[in-house]
Amino acid sequence: MTNPTRAVEEFRLPDLGEGLTEADWVHWVVAVGDRVELNQVIGEVETAKATVELPSPYGGTVEELLVEPGQTVPVGAPLLRIATEDGPAEPAGDSDGPSRPSVLVGYGPGDAPQSRRATRRISADAGRARDGDPPPARPDAKPGARKLAALLEVDLDTVTGTGRGGVITRDDVRRTAGHGDEPTAGHGEEPTAERPHSPAPEPSPERTTRIPVGGVRKRTAEAVSRSAFTAPHASVFLTCDATATVDLVSTLRASPAFEGVRPTALSIVTRALLHAIADEPSLNAHWDDDTGEIVLHHDVHLGIATATSDGLKVPVVREAQRLSLPRLARSIAEVADRARTGRSTPSELTGSTVSVTNVGVFGVDGGTPILNPGESAILAVGAISDRPWVVDGALAIRKVVTLSLSFDHRLVDGEQAGRALATIGAFLGDPVPMLLADT
């Protein structure tokens, strides 16, 4: 009987799609000596767009981990080595034959895997259980908190989560590492009977906390810097009466066509933006630096700027101009929810051609948003609030909103931007005829 031979396979960071060239290693869930099964999750990476679980393409024993948490890893770089059985005995990396592209098991070479939060598939110590003992539960932590814990060398098992449902946040990690506020007497500490007087320490010249930057925050910083110093930004503003839009939203919420989805004023605003783009197509375009040409997009891939615990993400509603209002409202809600809960794939967070950001949810009246790289326009929507407004020569209290449109002045002139914003304002002032015209 022939004993099975052992081969050492090297797993390299696969191409996660959408032109991403690198990722930050967040967390290992296996250790040297662990037995792993085919398709078992071995760790997590954070790309510019999402946090992704990586399943092992081999079954065998982990021989070596080649990257550290917090390390930026280029696509194609080796991650770990696994000793497999029933294969020819040869060391990894010594073959002269053509190398195989790294492809995630269960996904095609062009598909992107679901993020960690889509399915919490294994515990942090999966694969370490021995003699039938169940693996310990994995601490529930946000991806950014896991990465920070790795960089600060904080064991997540020692951290008490204060987020919703006990989820561990970055602040919890900093507090455990001694970088945050410590508890004071009267909050869990027993006060001493008497403390000797001691001279006050010399004041520190500077009190700072340095926060490592990576993943979504790092890529956002790079993107907005590139946009700000590449595209000549300009902005126009409009304050308008949106009372009819607010009334329409209330009516639509009772309509059977919107069953299962809650329409909002943003649903109407995005429809108004699509209406303006039909008249001013330069808002849905980009500047080609290589050829010096303006490229007009025939389909509107609408980016929805979404604040998440990991930073700003822009999920995309594809071909938004083809969607009815109920489908548009449902799609906006779905892509935003997937982004907030970490379930978006990289392909769902790239490819927008124009964007909208709702800064009004934070209670502010407006702002001057920075363009998403590769786009010519972004619309910011302020808070809708009660303000005095002149209606038919008389003063009245109306629902008023401030809109701001930032644009790339290489593609869009002030005249075009002004007309587009005026169209959006007119739409919000009397949305029903415009919506009927779009059907």
Disulfide bonds with the S-S distance in Angstrom:
none
